[in-house]
Amino acid sequence: QVQLVESGGGLVQAGGSLRLSCAASGRTFSSYAMAWFRQAPGKERDIVAAISRSGGTYHTDSVKGRFTISRDNAKSMVFLQMNSLEPEDTAVYYCAARLSPYHTLDGRDYGSWGQGTQVTVSS
């Protein structure tokens, strides 16, 4: 399994930006599809964005046009650029890895998870 460590969370005002990073170690990073999930207090964990091994991406409707997922295989990292943040984006954000060329939207398909990073957006 690959080990994942997220960073970049914090407190930001509505309309601001944050860039989350996820550093992977262990097996060959390029073998994995990657995703970002988030979980707000009292809510289920939901997919935010995902990226396949070849670079194909998915963004959930609520973040389209505001968030962008990307990966750097040479650095074994995946990123989530978050712009125009809204209070509704407040959650713990998790990086996840799936040993497959293809991403899915179901967290149960991902075998490796980071510890999470808190994102808080104030109004």
PEUR-V868758 format. One record per pair of residues at least 6 apart in sequence whose ideal C-beta (glycine too) atoms are under 8 Angstrom apart, sorted by the first residue. I is the first residue (numbers start at 1). J is the second residue. D is the distance in whole Angstrom. If there is no record, write none. Layout:
i,j,d
I,J,D
I,J,D
//
This chain:
i,j,d
1,26,6
1,27,7
1,97,8
1,111,6
1,112,5
2,24,5
2,25,7
2,26,4
2,27,5
2,29,7
2,32,6
2,97,5
2,112,5
3,24,7
3,25,5
3,26,5
3,112,7
4,22,6
4,23,7
4,24,6
4,95,5
4,96,7
4,97,6
4,112,6
4,113,6
4,114,4
5,22,7
5,23,5
5,25,8
5,114,6
5,115,7
6,20,6
6,21,7
6,22,5
6,93,7
6,94,7
6,95,5
6,114,4
6,115,7
6,116,6
6,117,4
7,20,7
7,21,5
7,22,8
7,23,7
7,117,6
8,18,6
8,19,5
8,20,4
8,21,5
8,117,6
9,18,7
9,20,6
9,93,6
9,117,3
9,118,5
9,119,5
10,18,6
10,118,8
10,119,7
10,120,7
11,120,5
11,121,8
11,122,7
12,18,6
12,85,6
12,119,8
12,120,7
12,121,6
12,122,7
13,121,7
13,122,5
14,85,6
14,86,6
14,87,6
14,121,6
14,122,7
14,123,5
15,84,6
15,85,7
16,85,5
16,121,7
17,81,7
17,82,6
17,83,5
17,84,8
17,85,7
18,82,5
18,85,7
18,119,6
19,79,6
19,80,7
19,81,5
19,82,7
20,36,7
20,79,7
20,80,4
20,82,7
20,93,6
20,95,8
20,117,6
20,119,8
21,77,6
21,78,8
21,79,6
22,34,7
22,36,8
22,77,6
22,78,5
22,79,7
22,80,8
22,95,3
22,114,6
23,76,7
23,77,5
24,32,7
24,76,5
24,77,7
24,78,7
24,97,7
25,76,7
27,99,8
29,73,6
29,76,4
29,77,8
30,53,6
30,73,4
31,53,7
31,99,6
32,53,7
32,97,4
32,98,6
32,99,6
32,100,8
32,112,8
33,50,7
33,51,7
33,52,5
33,53,6
33,97,7
33,98,5
33,100,5
33,101,7
33,102,6
33,103,4
33,104,8
34,50,7
34,51,5
34,69,8
34,71,6
34,78,4
34,95,7
34,96,7
34,97,6
34,98,7
34,103,7
35,47,6
35,48,8
35,49,7
35,50,4
35,51,7
35,69,8
35,95,8
35,96,5
35,97,8
35,98,7
35,103,6
35,110,6
36,47,8
36,48,4
36,49,5
36,50,7
36,69,6
36,78,8
36,80,5
36,93,6
36,94,7
36,95,6
36,96,7
37,45,5
37,46,6
37,47,6
37,48,6
37,93,7
37,94,5
37,96,6
37,107,6
38,45,7
38,46,6
38,48,5
38,89,8
38,91,4
38,92,7
38,93,5
38,94,7
38,119,8
39,45,4
39,46,7
39,91,6
39,92,5
39,94,7
39,116,8
40,90,6
40,91,4
40,92,8
43,91,8
45,94,7
45,107,6
46,60,7
47,58,8
47,60,6
47,105,5
47,106,8
47,107,7
48,59,7
48,60,6
48,63,6
48,67,7
48,69,8
48,80,7
48,93,7
49,57,7
49,58,6
49,59,5
49,60,7
49,63,7
49,67,6
49,68,8
49,69,4
49,80,6
50,57,7
50,58,5
50,69,7
50,103,4
50,104,7
50,105,7
51,57,5
51,58,8
51,69,5
51,70,7
51,71,5
51,78,7
51,103,6
52,101,6
52,102,5
52,103,5
53,100,8
53,101,4
53,102,7
54,101,7
55,71,7
56,103,8
57,68,8
57,69,5
58,103,6
58,105,7
59,67,6
59,68,8
59,69,7
62,88,8
63,82,8
63,89,8
66,82,7
66,83,5
66,84,5
66,85,8
67,80,6
67,81,7
67,82,5
67,83,7
68,80,7
68,81,5
69,78,7
69,79,7
69,80,6
70,78,7
70,79,5
70,81,7
71,77,7
71,78,5
71,79,7
72,78,8
72,79,7
78,95,6
80,93,7
82,89,7
82,119,7
85,119,8
85,121,5
86,121,6
87,121,5
87,122,7
87,123,5
88,121,8
89,119,6
89,121,5
90,119,6
90,120,5
90,121,5
91,118,8
91,119,6
92,116,4
92,117,7
92,118,5
92,119,8
93,116,7
93,117,5
93,118,8
93,119,5
94,113,6
94,114,6
94,116,5
95,113,7
95,114,4
96,107,7
96,110,4
96,112,7
96,113,5
96,114,7
97,110,6
97,111,7
97,112,4
97,113,8
98,104,7
98,109,6
98,110,5
98,111,7
99,111,6
100,109,8
104,110,8
//
